[in-house]
């Protein structure tokens, strides 16, 4: 049985109550549960024990982060979670520091991670799909979704986790297409978390 740790990184605002992020997590939980995954969850906006969260990372084969895109990154509640949980796990449980040694202080920076699993990021964003990967779009200037999420990818890499393909639900406030988002999300979960894990 594969073990997946699902993190709800949503931060409540009156104009963004978190219903879509919650619904995507419920959908993922339902699909994975039917496919013999053991599941543990955390909501970063709520209360949690730092030591228990570290144990969830150690326990999991897959870490699944569901988050809105918030000011071109993750929410402040998830950033606080990183600062508290991953920092506490950095010296011994989740990583052995920054990977460098006294013998080679200029090499292997960032390669001290002790985790052996994979991670997947799933994002709800107000930006339309067309805003990315197009050098004619002035704001993002041709960068991809994963370019925008590079700090999060590097954080997971720091602890030794390997990436699965990122999921994006686009334009969720101005021009939502939620029914199609759920169809794409279900296909994404099956392809990335079930077929790849069992292949």
Order of alpha helices (4+ residues) and beta strands (2+ residues): beta-alpha-beta-alpha-beta-alpha-beta-alpha-alpha-beta-beta-alpha
